[in-house]
């Protein structure tokens, strides 16, 4: 384990952070030292049972989820390699999404069914790839004292002490 870190622990594959703590300046994916270039993100969480409201109506779910969600602000670092992968994923996602929209519109206006289908598939695949490649940390739970996050690399987690509460 590297230098002691206050307010950060690991619980299996989960990163546990005390609410007002900062993560160490190491890449959250590979644990490489990072001198600069931190990212600040707001993460939101609500109890998974709220997804059952989608069965009633999506608008009801969205409204309730926004009202009861919990928010945490986290600051983390990425090394140059993982920062590059993040930006590539963002570019692929946006370019593919815009291309999918364009191909779909071209197919619809030209009355070309297969072009419309291809554009729709490109749009869907690009959104999924973009989200998958750019998702860095996702909240597992947020409460008044702790934020629990998924998405850290094994090397980063192994550098932290075990969570024992």
C-alpha positions in Angstrom: 0.0 0.0 0.0 1.2 3.5 -0.8 1.0 6.5 1.5 -1.9 6.5 3.9 -5.1 8.0 2.4 -7.7 9.5 4.7 -11.3 8.7 4.0 -10.8 6.2 1.1 -11.2 2.4 1.4 -11.9 -0.6 -0.7 -14.8 -3.1 -0.1 -14.1 -5.9 -2.5 -14.5 -4.2 -6.0 -16.2 -1.2 -4.5 -14.5 2.1 -3.6 -15.8 3.7 -0.4 -15.2 7.4 0.2 -16.1 9.5 3.2 -18.3 12.4 2.0 -15.8 15.2 2.3 -12.7 13.2 1.3 -10.6 13.5 -1.8 -9.1 10.7 -3.8 -5.4 10.3 -4.1 -3.7 11.8 -7.2 -3.4 8.4 -8.9 -5.2 7.0 -11.9 -8.4 5.3 -10.7 -7.9 2.6 -13.4 -4.2 1.6 -13.2 -3.0 3.4 -10.1 -0.2 5.3 -12.0 0.8 8.6 -10.3 -0.9 11.6 -11.8 0.6 15.1 -11.3 -2.3 17.1 -12.7 -5.5 16.7 -14.6 -8.2 15.8 -12.0 -11.8 15.4 -13.1 -14.7 16.6 -11.0 -18.0 14.9 -11.4 -21.4 14.9 -9.7 -22.8 11.5 -9.2 -26.4 10.7 -8.4 -28.0 7.6 -6.8 -31.5 6.5 -5.9 -32.7 3.3 -4.5 -33.0 0.7 -7.3 -36.6 -0.2 -6.3 -37.7 3.2 -7.9 -37.1 1.5 -11.3 -40.4 -0.3 -10.7 -42.2 3.1 -11.3 -41.2 2.8 -15.0 -43.9 0.1 -15.2 -46.5 2.8 -14.3 -45.1 5.6 -16.4 -41.6 6.8 -17.4 -42.5 10.4 -16.5 -43.6 9.5 -13.0 -40.3 7.6 -12.5 -38.2 10.5 -13.8 -40.0 13.0 -11.5 -39.7 10.8 -8.4 -36.1 9.9 -9.2 -35.1 13.6 -9.5 -36.8 14.4 -6.3 -35.4 11.7 -4.1 -31.9 11.1 -5.6 -28.8 11.7 -3.5 -25.9 13.6 -5.0 -22.1 13.5 -4.3 -19.3 15.5 -5.9 -16.2 13.5 -6.5 -12.7 14.4 -7.7 -10.5 11.8 -9.3 -7.6 11.4 -11.6 -6.8 9.5 -14.8 -3.3 8.9 -16.3 -2.6 10.0 -19.9 -3.4 6.5 -21.3 -6.8 6.2 -19.7 -7.6 9.9 -20.4 -6.9 9.2 -24.0 -9.2 6.1 -24.0 -12.0 8.3 -22.4 -11.7 10.9 -25.2 -11.6 8.3 -27.9 -14.8 6.8 -26.5 -16.4 10.2 -26.3 -15.5 10.9 -30.0 -16.7 7.5 -31.2 -20.0 7.9 -29.3 -20.7 11.4 -30.6 -19.5 10.9 -34.2 -21.4 7.6 -34.5 -24.5 9.1 -32.9 -24.5 12.1 -35.3 -23.8 9.8 -38.3 -26.7 7.5 -37.2 -29.1 10.4 -37.0 -28.0 11.6 -40.4 -28.3 8.2 -42.0 -31.7 7.7 -40.4 -33.0 11.0 -41.7 -31.6 10.3 -45.1 -33.4 6.9 -45.1 -36.7 8.4 -44.0 -36.7 11.3 -46.4 -35.7 9.0 -49.3 -38.2 6.4 -48.4 -35.4 3.8 -48.1 -36.4 1.3 -45.4 -33.0 -0.5 -45.1 -31.1 2.8 -44.9 -33.4 3.9 -42.1 -32.9 0.6 -40.2 -29.1 0.9 -40.7 -29.1 4.4 -39.4 -31.2 3.5 -36.4 -28.9 0.6 -35.5 -25.8 2.8 -35.9 -27.4 5.4 -33.6 -28.2 2.8 -31.0 -24.8 1.1 -31.1 -23.0 4.4 -31.0 -24.9 5.5 -27.9 -24.2 2.2 -26.1 -20.5 2.3 -27.1 -20.1 5.9 -26.1 -21.7 5.3 -22.7 -19.7 2.2 -22.1 -16.3 3.7 -23.0 -16.8 6.9 -21.1 -18.3 5.6 -17.9 -15.6 6.0 -15.3 -17.2 5.7 -11.9 -20.8 4.8 -11.1 -22.4 5.0 -7.8 -23.5 1.9 -6.0 -24.9 3.8 -3.0 -24.8 7.3 -1.5 -25.7 8.0 2.0 -25.1 10.9 4.5 -21.6 9.7 5.4 -20.2 7.6 2.5 -20.2 7.3 -1.3 -19.7 3.8 -2.7 -18.5 3.6 -6.3 -17.9 1.0 -8.9 -15.4 1.3 -11.8 -12.0 1.5 -10.2 -9.2 -0.7 -11.4 -7.9 -3.5 -9.3 -4.4 -1.9 -8.8 -6.0 1.3 -7.5 -8.3 -0.6 -5.1 -5.4 -2.8 -3.9 -3.5 0.4 -2.8 -6.3 1.3 -0.4 -7.0 -0.2 3.1 -9.9 -2.5 3.6 -13.2 -1.0 4.7 -14.2 -2.5 8.0 -17.4 -0.9 9.2 
